[in-house]
Amino acid sequence: MLRLALRGLLARKLRTALTGFAVVLGVAFVAGTFVFTDTIDASFKNLFERAQKGVDVSVQARLAVEEDFATPPTMPADTLQKVESVDGVDAAYGSVSSDGTLLDREGKPILSNGPPTLLLSTSPERFDPFDYKEGGPPKTADQVVIDRATANKYDFKVGQQVTVAGREPRKNYTVSGIATLGDSDNLAGSRMVVMTLPEAQRMTGHHGYDEISVAAAGGTSPDELKAAIANKLGGREFTVRTGKEQAAKQAQDLSDALGFIRTALLVFAGVALLVGGFLIFNTFSVTVAQRSREFALLRTLGASRTPQRMPTTDANAPMMMVSTITERNSCAR
């Protein structure tokens, strides 16, 4: 019976191939969806870990209501001195960030329905996550750094003038450098404009700090330092995380925001599986209807659902006869 089944499959190669393809297509769609989304999640995690370069502990103001990508309130300027006074702190630095507007070379705002333009403050070399492919970090209030993706797309060069607007009126700056964030040309699609800290505070209107990055002294673990800072500041007004926890949260927020991609792809995968199952069911229904005479002949010869020995002197005779009839029926069809 096994040899007969194999011969039947070989006699109908196209039908067999299409049936197998329907199964493979549905399974591949589901597997590909999970591989694709998991790859995106891993890429975002690596990107935000890069953004937390040198950070053992991150301090932010606590949000009244936790939401994905909600902007924490700006912390008072004296928060930095409180953090620096904690035992185990080797270095601490405050930074600000906010949405802004970058104008292209024709003076038109660069806008999109997706990731925004971020105005960021510079950090000391210890905490600086950027790789400067051309030029270097801004040294004065009249200089900025542009991410490489934006520079390539809008033809910004080191030494040229660009116009940036924030909460303060637009101002012309000189491009001092073009940077990447590790292997990424921007921050998850967001355009980046990096300024000196005082200029970033002026343009964003944030006169304190949006985040304080802390490096632990030798012999102090990030978890120990996190507990000490949280005890110093109090847990009601501030959120204290290790650098890895902060990177994981940022990556998870972005993954949750893009969760509709996984849902949409899984819907298409479900449709593919449904269509594939319907195709396979119809294929076998047609096959059974077309081979009813062949199945009847097999039962006449003693075939059953379980293998049985045929009481005949020539075990190959029934097989040869069935094969001949099968081939004739295939030619007739």
N, C-alpha and C positions, 0 to 999 in steps of 0.2 A: 504493500500500500504506500509506503514511503516513496519508493521509486515511481509509482504511478502519480503521486501528488507532485513530485518534482517535475515529471514530464508534463503534467498539466500546466504548471507555472511557466515552463520554458515554451510551451506552445502558445502562450498568451503573454509575451514579453512586455508589450506596451501597457496592458492592464496591470500587470504586476508592478511595473516601474512606477506608474502613476499612483497606485495605492500606497506603495512605500514612500513616495515623495510627499503625499498628503500627511502621513504620519511624521516624517522628518521635518516638514515645514512648520507644523504646529508646535512640536517640541522645541525646535530651534528658535522660534519666535519667543517662547517663554524663557528659555535659557538665555538667549541674547539680551532680553530685557533686564534680567537680573545682573548679568555680567556688565552691561552698559551702565546701569545706575550705581552698582557697587564701585565701578571704576571712577565714576564722577565723585562719589563720596570720598574715596581714597585720595583723589587729586586735591579736593578741597581741604581735607585734613592736613595733607602735606603742605599746602599753601599757607594755611593759617598757622601751622607750626613754625614755618619760616618767618611769618610776620611777628611771632613771639620770640624772635632770636634773643638769647641772653637773658630772658625774663624767667626768673624763678617764681615770682609772685606778682599777680596783677590786682590792682585795687581800683574799683569803680564805685560810684554812688549807687545805692540800691534803688531799683525801680519800684514804684508803687504797685504796678501790675506788670507781671512778666509777660513779654510778647517777643516774638521772633524779630530780631533786628531793631528792637526799640532802642532809642538813643537814651542812655542814662543821663541824669542831670549833671551839670558841671559841679565839680567839688570845689570848695573854698581853697584859696591859695595856701593857707596855713596847713592844709592836710599833708602836704609834702614834708614839712618840717616834723610833723608828728610821726610820719612813717620813718623818716631818717633817724629818729631818736630811739627806734626799737632795737634792742640787742639782736645781733645776728644779721643786720642789714649792712651790706658792703657798699652798695650804690643804689640810688633811687632817682628817678627822673620822671617829671610830669609831661604829658603831651595833650594836644587837643586835636579834634577832627570834626569836620562838619561838611555838609553839602555846599557846593559852590557852582559857579558857571565859568567855563573856559570858552573863549571866543576863538574862532578860526582865523586864518590869515586875511580873510575878507571882512572881518569884524562881525561875523554872525555867530550867535551862541551855538555851541555844540550841545544839542539836546538829543535825548532818546527816551523811549518808553521802558528801557531796561535799567541796567546799573547806572548809578549817578556819577557825577564828578565829585571827587573827595578832595577837600583842602586839608592837608596834613602838616603837622609840625615835624621838624627834624629831630633826630635823637642822637645822643653820643654814639661814638663808634661801637661801643659795647652792646648797645641795643639797636643799632641801625640795621634793618633787615634788607636794605637795598643794595643791589650790585650796580655800580655806576659804569655803564658801557661807554659813555662819553662824558667828559667833564667831571664834575664833582658836586658835592652837596652845596646848598646855598650858604653864603657867608654873610650877606647883608640883607636888609629888608627889601631890597630891589631885585633880588634874585629868586628863581624858583627852579625846581627839578620837575621834569615831565616824564611820565612812564613811556617806555619804548613803543608800545602799541599805538598810543595817541600820537606820538611824534612821527612815526612812520605813516600813519593814515592821513595826517593833516600837514605833513611836511614841515615840522618844527625842527630847527637846528640849534645847536649850542651857539650862543652869542646873539641869537635873534630875539626880537621883542614879541611877547605874548601878552594878551589882556585877560585878566582874571577879575571876577566879581564875586562878592560874598554878601555878608550883611552890610558891609561898607561899599561905597561906590566903586565902580571898576577902576583898575589901576594897571599900568603897563609894567611888566617885569622883563628882566633879561634871563633867558634860559641858561642856567649854569651847568646843567647836566641832564643826561637821559639815562634812566635807570630801569632795572627789572627787579622783580621780586623772586629771587631764585631763578628757576627756569621759566617762570611765567612773565609775560610782557606787561601784565597789569594785575589788578587785584580782582579776580573772578569777574572780569569784564568791566569793572569800574575804572574810570579815568582817575589818575592821581596827580595832584599838584602839591609839591612839597615845599614848604616855606620855613624860615626861621621861626622859632617859638614865639617871640614877641609879635612878629608880623601875622602869624597864624591866629594868635589870640585877638589881634585887632580886627582881622578880616572876618573871623567867625563870631566875634562878640562874646567869646568865652574867656572871661578874665581869671578863671581858675584853671583847673585841669579836668579833662574828661577821663583820663586814665593815668595811673601811676605805675610805672614798671620798676620792679625791685629785683636786685641781684643779691643772693645770699652770700654771707661771708663763709670762709672755709670752716668745715666742721658743722655747719648748720644745714639741715635738709630743707627742701622747699615746703614740706608739710609742717615742719616745726616752725619755720618762719611765717607761714600762713597763719598758724594758730596764734603766734605772738602778735602779729599785726592786727588780727581780728580782735584780740583781747584789748589791744591799745586803743583801737578806733571804736570798738563797740559794734555789735552785729546788726543794729537796727537801721543805721544810716548808710552803711557801706557793704559792698559785696567783695569778698576777698577770695581769690582762686589762685591755684598754682598756674604756672605758664601753660602746662599741658592741659589742665582743666579749661582754661580760657580758650585755647585753640580748639579743643574738642567741642565746646559750646558754640563757638562761632561757626564751625563746620556743620554742626547739627542744625543750627538755625537755617543755614543756607540750604542744607539738604531737605529740611522740612518745607522751605519755601518753594523748592523745585519738585516737591512730591507729586505734583500733577503730571509730571513727565512720566513717572513710573506708572501712575494710574492709567494714563492714556495708552501707553504701550501695552500694558497688561490687558486692556480692553481689546485692542487689536489682536493680541495673542489669543484671547478667548474666542474671538470671532474666527480666527484661523483654525483653532481646534474644533470648533463647532462645525465649520464647513468641511474640515477634513473628516470628522466622524460621520457626517451625513454622506459624504462621497464614498467612504469605505462601506457604509451600510448599503447604499444603493448598488455599489459594485458587486458585493457578495450576493445581494438579492437577485441581480440580473444573472450572475454566474450560476446560482442554484437553479433558476428557471431555465437557463439554456442547457444545463447539463442534467436535466431530470432523467432523460433516457439513459444516459451514461451511468447515473447513480442506480437506476433500476437494474441495469445489467450487472453492476457490481454486487448488488444484493442478491440477485439470482445466482451468481457464482459463489455466494457464501460470504461476501464482505460484511463486516459489522463495525460497530464503533470501537470494539476492542480487537486486537490482532488475534487471528485464528489460523490454524493450519488447515490448508485445503486438502481434502481427501482425493488426491489425484496422483497418478504416476508421474506426470510431467508438471512440475510446479510452475514452469514458465509458460505453459500453454494458455491459461486464462489471461495472464499478463499480456502475452503477445496479442491475443484476440481483442482485449480491451484497448490496447494501444492502437491497434489497427483501426478500430471503430472510432476512437478519439481523433486520430489523424484525419480520417475521412470526414467526420463531422466538422472539424476545423476548416478543412479545405472547402466543404460545401458552404459554410458560413462566410 
